[in-house]
Amino acid sequence: MDCKIQLILAFWIPENFSTERRDLLMKNGKFVSIVFLVSVLFFLQKTLASTEMNGLVVENNQVKIIENQRLIIEGNIIIKPNGTLIIKNSDITLNSHYKNQYWILINSGGLF
């Protein structure tokens, strides 16, 4: 999944600032803006990165741990008997095209 984000930074300096102060802010402002922009882009890359899947099946006696992820699942999530699905600090989206297209199905003995 490609993600393009456009970020526009504006820098406003009050009119009552002295010329020396304005010059100092402009010099420092450029540096701060660059550091801020790099920080934002790094954060967005980490948080917007996602994985797309065609369904998720946890087999018998399997333990599946999903941690610190953003998943887009186009299909059912199925937990078979004695299977365990653990989700920690993650965002999971069932990408349905119409109501009740996909389900989370937990068989007897499965844990979610």
C-alpha positions in Angstrom: 0.0 0.0 0.0 1.5 3.3 -1.1 0.7 6.3 1.0 1.5 9.8 -0.2 1.0 12.6 2.3 1.4 16.3 1.5 2.4 18.5 4.5 2.4 22.3 4.3 4.2 24.2 7.0 3.6 27.9 7.5 5.8 30.1 9.6 4.2 33.4 10.9 6.2 36.1 12.6 4.4 38.9 14.4 5.0 42.4 13.0 6.2 43.9 16.3 9.3 41.6 16.4 12.7 43.3 15.9 14.6 42.6 12.7 17.3 40.7 14.6 14.7 38.6 16.3 13.0 37.9 12.9 16.3 36.9 11.3 17.0 34.6 14.3 13.6 33.0 14.0 13.8 32.5 10.3 17.2 30.8 10.6 16.1 28.6 13.5 12.6 28.2 12.0 14.0 26.5 8.9 15.9 24.1 11.0 12.9 23.4 13.3 10.7 23.0 10.3 13.0 20.4 8.7 13.4 18.5 12.0 9.6 18.6 12.5 8.9 17.4 8.9 11.4 14.5 9.2 9.9 13.5 12.5 6.3 13.6 11.1 7.2 11.6 8.1 9.0 9.0 10.2 6.0 8.7 12.5 3.5 8.4 9.6 5.6 5.8 8.0 5.6 3.7 11.2 1.9 4.2 11.9 0.5 4.0 8.4 2.3 0.9 7.3 -0.2 -1.8 6.9 -0.4 -5.4 5.7 -3.2 -6.6 3.5 -4.3 -10.3 3.8 -6.9 -12.5 2.1 -8.4 -13.9 5.3 -6.8 -15.3 8.4 -7.0 -18.8 9.7 -5.7 -20.0 13.1 -5.3 -23.8 12.8 -5.9 -26.4 15.5 -3.5 -26.1 18.4 -1.9 -23.0 16.9 -1.2 -19.8 18.8 -1.1 -16.7 16.6 0.0 -13.4 18.1 -0.6 -10.2 16.2 1.2 -7.3 17.9 1.8 -3.7 16.9 0.4 -4.1 13.4 -2.2 -2.6 11.2 -3.9 -5.3 9.2 -6.5 -5.0 6.4 -8.1 -8.4 6.0 -10.3 -9.1 3.0 -11.9 -12.4 4.1 -13.0 -14.2 7.2 -11.0 -14.6 10.5 -11.4 -18.2 11.5 -10.1 -19.7 14.7 -10.3 -23.5 14.6 -10.8 -25.8 17.7 -8.0 -25.3 20.3 -6.6 -22.4 18.2 -5.7 -19.1 19.9 -5.6 -15.7 18.4 -4.0 -12.9 20.6 -4.2 -9.3 19.4 -2.1 -6.7 21.2 -1.9 -3.0 20.4 -3.1 -3.5 16.8 -5.7 -2.3 14.3 -7.5 -4.9 12.3 -10.0 -3.9 9.5 -12.3 -6.5 7.8 -12.5 -4.9 4.4 -16.1 -5.9 3.4 -17.7 -4.7 0.2 -21.2 -5.2 1.6 -22.8 -5.8 5.0 -22.0 -9.2 6.7 -19.7 -10.3 3.9 -16.9 -11.4 6.2 -17.1 -12.8 9.8 -14.9 -13.7 12.8 -15.7 -17.3 13.3 -14.5 -19.0 16.5 -15.0 -22.8 16.6 -15.7 -24.6 19.9 -12.5 -24.6 22.0 -10.9 -21.7 20.1 -9.8 -18.6 22.0 -9.9 -15.0 20.8 
